[in-house]
Structure formats: structure tokens, C-alpha cells
Amino acid sequence: MLTHIQYQAHYRKSPASISRMLSSTLSHPFFLLGCQLLIGLVSAYDIFLTIKYVEYLPELELNPIGRWLMQLDAGPTCSLDQVACFVSAKFAGNFLSLAIIEALGRWKPTLAGSVAVVVAALQLVLLSFLIAA
């Protein structure tokens, strides 16, 4: 039977073991896949809302780069064919970010997991903003 002190010494996690556990989690293929799915799904929902509310987009869009892209195509009114640059840039940016994370996953899995978790967290912030708006 272990005493209290032996129990603590035996089961206490050292910083090195916590670091190994974190590294192992971040580099796990299913963790990376989960982050990529979250990023892709939130991006798809964002593009869906962009298309659904296209006539209100000039008033709703807060991103100055997005507004600039819409002005490249849009005139005084805004319809679906007038936001082609904006929607294309959204899609291309999402695709590029997922492709970079995938390439990092093949090269340095732990770095890919770190990048993916940050991007996924930012996507969750975007999702909460989209749902609240």
C-alpha cells in the first residue's frame, strides 16, 4: 500500500511528461483531422451566410478587405454575381489554410497541430460572432 507521499510522487506529472503528452496530442492525426473539419465547417457556414444574405452584405460585412473585394465587382446594388471576387477569396483563403495545415502535418505534425488549434479557436470565435449577429 502506498503512503500519501509515495502516491503523490508516483502520480505527479512532471513538466516533461506534460510536454510529451501535449506534443503527442497535437501531433495525433485525429486531433489534426478534427481541427481541420471544424475549420472547414465554420468556413462553409460563413460562405453560406455570405450567399444567403448577399443583398445585405455591403452593410453587414465588417472586414475592410472584404468590403474592398466586394467593391471590385459590385456597383450600387449587391447581387450574387457581383460578389464573385469576395466569395472566391473566402474560399481560396480557407482552402489555402487547410492545405498549409495538411502540408505541415506531413512535415512537422506537432507544429501543424499547434497551428490548427489556433486557427480552429479563431474559427470558433467567428462562429460565435456569426450566430450572435
N, C-alpha and C positions, 0 to 999 in steps of 0.2 A: 504494500500500500504506500502511495506517495504522500509525503507531508505537503503542507501548503506551499512551502518554499520550493521544494522539488517540483511540484506541479507547475508553479509559475515559471521556473527556469526551463522546464521541459516544453511547455506550450507557448511560451512567449515568442512572438515573431521578431526576428532581428530585422534591422533595416535592409540588410542584404536579401533576406528571404522575401520581404515585401516587394523589393525592387524586382526580383526574379518573377514573382507572382504577377506583378503589373506588366512586366515585359511579356510574359507568357500570354496574358490575357489580350494585350494589344496586338500581338502578332498571330493570334489564333484566327484561322481562316473564317470561321463562322462569325466571329466578332466583326471582322472586316466586312463580310458579306452583309451583316445586319446593319452596319453603319451605311453602307452603300445603298441598301434598299430604302432606308429611312431618307437619305439624301435624295434619291430618285423619286420616291413617292411624294415628298413635300414639293419638290420641283415640278412634278407633274400637276399637283394640285394648284400650285401658283400659276402655271401656264393655263390650266383650265379656267381659273378665275379671271385671268387676263382676257381670254377669249370670250367668256360668258359676259363680262361687263365691259366689253370693248368700247361701247358708246360713252361710258362714263370714265374711261381710262385717263383722259387728259386732266381730270380733276382729282382722280384717286391716286395716280402714280406719284410717289414721293421721291423716288430716286432721280437725281438730276441727269444722270447718264441715260436712264430710261426715257425721261422727257425729251432729251436731245434726240435719241434714236427715233422716237415717235414723230418728231418734227421733220425728220428726213423724209418720211413717207406721207405724213398727214397734212392735210390742209386745214381749213376752218372746222371741218367736221371729222369725226373719227369712226371709221368702219373697219371691218376685219382686214380687208385688203390694204388698208392704209397703215397697219401696224406690223407689216411683214418684217421689217428690219428689227423691230423691238422683240417680237416673238422669236425670230431666228437667233438673235443674240442671246436671249434667255436660254434657248435650247442648246446652242453651241457652248455657252458657258457651263451649263450643267453637264453636258457630255464631256467636255474637256476636264472638268474637275473630277468626274468619276474615272476617266481614263488615266489621269495622273495618279489618283489613289491606287488604281489597279496596277499600274506600272511600278509604283513604289512598293506595292505588296509583293511583287516578284523580286524586287531588288533588295529592299530593307523592310521586312514585314513589321517590325516594331515602329519604325518611322511612319509607315503607312497607317498603322492603327492610331498613332498619335494625331496625324493629320485628319484622318477620317472621323475621329471622335470630336475634334474641334469643329469641323465642318458640319457634322450631324447636330452638334449642340446649337450652332448658329441657325441651322435649318429648323430646329425646334423653336427657337426664338421667333423666326419668321412665321412658322405655323401658328404660334400663339397670337402673333400680330394679325395674321390673316383671319383667324377665327374670331378675334375680338372686334375686328373692323366691320 
